[in-house]
Amino acid sequence: MIEHVITEDGSSSLFIPELNEHYHSSHGAIREAVHVFIENGLKAIRKPEINIFEVGFGTGLNALLTLNFARENHVKIIYHGIEAFPVSEDLVEKLNYADLISKELTEEFKHMHLSEWNKSIGVSDYFELQKIHQKIQDFTPEINSYDLVYFDAFGYRAQSEMWDITVLQKMYDMLAPNGILVTYAARGQFKRDLKSLGFLVESLPGPPGKREMTRAIKV
Ligand SMILES: C[S@@+](CC[C@H](N)C(=O)[O-])C[C@H]1O[C@@H](n2cnc3c(N)ncnc32)[C@H](O)[C@@H]1O
């Protein structure tokens, strides 16, 4: 049974005892997500309209931080998040992200979670969301259609199949030229696989508790 936990920065996360795996860093879920996906991903894309694909929509934390960025910076974001195993409503109710990021986001966060799957929904003036209820392995992406991929799968130890080169090939194909993939992960084989697909791979300082993270650019 999945459990709600509080991480070191006071923000919520979920823990799966059977896999011994957290959804986020225990050093701080919001802190990690801001560092990896917003600071080193979203902020590197300088466009008035940005198409984002997330692998593992999960708690919706990355989507909420991205909506907040769109609202503050007046950029339009089209966000597609794929999720094979949606988080249950009772767990969603325990997540404290809107309280910590901005109370003004409370309704939007609810809207994101209650919105229908596999349908494009306008969550706010700046943020359009489509949650895709499917395994990434079964998903056929549109080629060259995203500016940014948030690759937020469980770690290699818990779910090695998510890091298979066939999945990474899909990420490469769906990104537009100069598109960026960001992830908290930094395994050597993962980075070698990205390079072999044609990505330019950067190792950047990781969030607290992690030496490195990875950013890969489709050149
Ligand atoms: C590390 S968690 C992160 C989730 C989310 N980004 C968040 O911040 O809560 C990984 C997510 O990938 C989802 N997942 C697992 N296997 C998947 C698959 N084959 N295809 C798509 N999503 C999958 C899990 O259910 C989980 O929600």
PDBQT file of the ligand as one rigid body, heavy atoms in Angstrom, charges set to zero:
ROOT
HETATM    1  C1  LIG A 301       9.286   8.755  -9.449  1.00  0.00    +0.000 C 
HETATM    2  S1  LIG A 301       7.526   8.704  -9.633  1.00  0.00    +0.000 S 
HETATM    3  C2  LIG A 301       7.338  10.402 -10.068  1.00  0.00    +0.000 C 
HETATM    4  C3  LIG A 301       5.986  10.866 -10.361  1.00  0.00    +0.000 C 
HETATM    5  C4  LIG A 301       5.741  12.347 -10.551  1.00  0.00    +0.000 C 
HETATM    6  N1  LIG A 301       6.590  12.974 -11.514  1.00  0.00    +0.000 N 
HETATM    7  C5  LIG A 301       5.684  13.079  -9.240  1.00  0.00    +0.000 C 
HETATM    8  O1  LIG A 301       6.395  14.081  -9.068  1.00  0.00    +0.000 OA
HETATM    9  O2  LIG A 301       4.926  12.661  -8.397  1.00  0.00    +0.000 OA
HETATM   10  C6  LIG A 301       7.371   7.750 -11.143  1.00  0.00    +0.000 C 
HETATM   11  C7  LIG A 301       5.992   7.668 -11.738  1.00  0.00    +0.000 C 
HETATM   12  O3  LIG A 301       6.032   6.841 -12.921  1.00  0.00    +0.000 OA
HETATM   13  C8  LIG A 301       4.841   6.069 -12.984  1.00  0.00    +0.000 C 
HETATM   14  N2  LIG A 301       5.059   4.892 -13.845  1.00  0.00    +0.000 N 
HETATM   15  C9  LIG A 301       5.524   3.683 -13.475  1.00  0.00    +0.000 A 
HETATM   16  N3  LIG A 301       5.614   2.870 -14.544  1.00  0.00    +0.000 NA
HETATM   17  C10 LIG A 301       5.196   3.579 -15.610  1.00  0.00    +0.000 A 
HETATM   18  C11 LIG A 301       5.063   3.274 -17.004  1.00  0.00    +0.000 A 
HETATM   19  N4  LIG A 301       5.394   2.079 -17.483  1.00  0.00    +0.000 N 
HETATM   20  N5  LIG A 301       4.606   4.251 -17.825  1.00  0.00    +0.000 NA
HETATM   21  C12 LIG A 301       4.265   5.476 -17.332  1.00  0.00    +0.000 A 
HETATM   22  N6  LIG A 301       4.369   5.802 -16.018  1.00  0.00    +0.000 NA
HETATM   23  C13 LIG A 301       4.833   4.877 -15.171  1.00  0.00    +0.000 A 
HETATM   24  C14 LIG A 301       4.606   5.725 -11.530  1.00  0.00    +0.000 C 
HETATM   25  O4  LIG A 301       3.294   5.275 -11.295  1.00  0.00    +0.000 OA
HETATM   26  C15 LIG A 301       4.938   7.035 -10.839  1.00  0.00    +0.000 C 
HETATM   27  O5  LIG A 301       3.826   7.873 -10.759  1.00  0.00    +0.000 OA
ENDROOT
TORSDOF 0
